[in-house]
Amino acid sequence: MKFERQRYILFYYIVEKDIIIDGKSIINLIWKNLFRYFGIKETSKIGLWLVELNLEERWGILRFAHTSKEIVITSLGMIRYLQNSRLSIYPIKTSGTIKKIRKILKTFQLENKLLFKI
């Protein structure tokens, strides 16, 4: 039996107010959005997992099946609210390996520090 290839997305999020966000609330929000727009049949094929979430720098890494890349990116773009507060999630880069995503993350963190003077 062949195993399914995985893809990884590095994403960045912006929240309007300072609300308590954790990995569970983010992944539940993404799952609810997937069910709402794509149904149970498509959502069951995705295999979505939150690999890492940095609350201080507001980025995260998602893992999912390679055949559902467009569905996951679309779902992330359609998220607008969490706990009655505005939330925007921006996919930065998609890759086939976690090693490449971590390399991209280092350059993203460097650019972020230069842009926002953190």
C-alpha positions in Angstrom: 0.0 0.0 0.0 1.3 3.4 -1.0 1.4 6.2 1.5 0.1 9.6 0.5 2.5 12.4 -0.2 2.3 15.4 2.1 2.5 19.1 1.5 3.3 21.8 4.0 2.0 25.4 4.2 3.7 28.2 6.1 1.1 30.8 7.0 1.0 34.1 8.8 -2.1 35.4 10.7 -3.2 38.9 11.9 -5.8 39.4 14.7 -7.7 42.6 15.2 -7.8 42.4 19.0 -5.6 40.7 21.6 -7.6 37.5 22.1 -6.4 34.1 23.4 -5.4 31.9 20.4 -4.1 28.4 20.6 -3.4 25.6 18.2 -6.7 23.9 18.9 -8.8 27.0 18.1 -6.9 27.7 14.9 -7.2 24.1 13.6 -10.9 23.9 14.7 -11.6 27.1 12.8 -9.9 25.7 9.6 -11.8 22.4 9.9 -15.2 24.2 10.3 -14.4 26.3 7.3 -13.5 23.3 5.2 -16.7 21.5 6.2 -18.8 24.6 5.4 -17.5 25.3 1.9 -16.3 21.9 0.7 -18.5 19.3 2.5 -17.6 16.1 4.3 -16.6 14.2 1.2 -13.8 16.5 0.2 -12.8 17.3 3.7 -12.3 13.7 4.6 -9.5 13.4 2.0 -7.4 16.3 3.3 -5.6 14.8 6.4 -5.0 18.3 7.9 -2.6 18.6 10.9 -1.1 21.6 12.6 2.6 20.9 12.8 3.8 24.1 14.5 2.3 27.4 15.8 4.2 30.4 17.0 1.9 32.7 19.0 4.5 35.4 19.5 5.5 35.9 15.9 2.0 34.8 14.6 3.0 32.1 12.1 2.2 28.4 11.7 2.9 25.3 9.6 0.1 23.0 8.3 0.5 19.5 6.9 -2.0 18.0 4.5 -2.4 15.6 1.5 -0.8 16.8 -1.7 -4.0 16.4 -3.7 -5.8 19.0 -1.6 -3.4 21.9 -1.8 -5.9 24.3 -3.6 -8.7 23.4 -1.2 -6.6 24.2 1.9 -5.3 27.5 0.5 -8.8 28.6 -0.5 -10.1 27.7 3.0 -7.4 29.7 4.7 -8.2 32.7 2.6 -11.9 32.6 3.5 -11.4 32.7 7.2 -12.5 36.1 8.6 -13.5 35.8 12.3 -12.4 34.0 15.4 -14.2 34.7 18.7 -16.0 37.7 17.3 -12.7 39.3 16.4 -11.4 39.8 12.9 -8.7 37.3 11.8 -6.8 37.0 8.5 -4.7 34.1 7.6 -2.2 34.5 4.8 -0.5 31.5 3.2 3.2 32.4 2.5 4.7 29.3 0.9 3.8 25.7 0.1 6.5 23.0 0.0 6.8 19.2 -0.2 9.2 19.0 2.7 9.3 20.3 6.2 13.0 21.1 5.8 12.4 23.5 3.0 9.5 25.2 4.9 11.8 25.8 7.9 14.4 27.3 5.6 11.8 29.6 4.1 10.6 30.4 7.7 14.1 31.7 8.6 14.1 34.1 5.7 10.5 35.2 6.5 11.5 35.9 10.1 14.5 38.0 9.0 12.3 40.0 6.6 9.6 40.4 9.3 12.2 41.8 11.7 13.4 44.3 9.1 10.0 45.4 8.0 8.3 45.7 11.5 11.4 46.5 13.5 10.6 43.7 16.1 
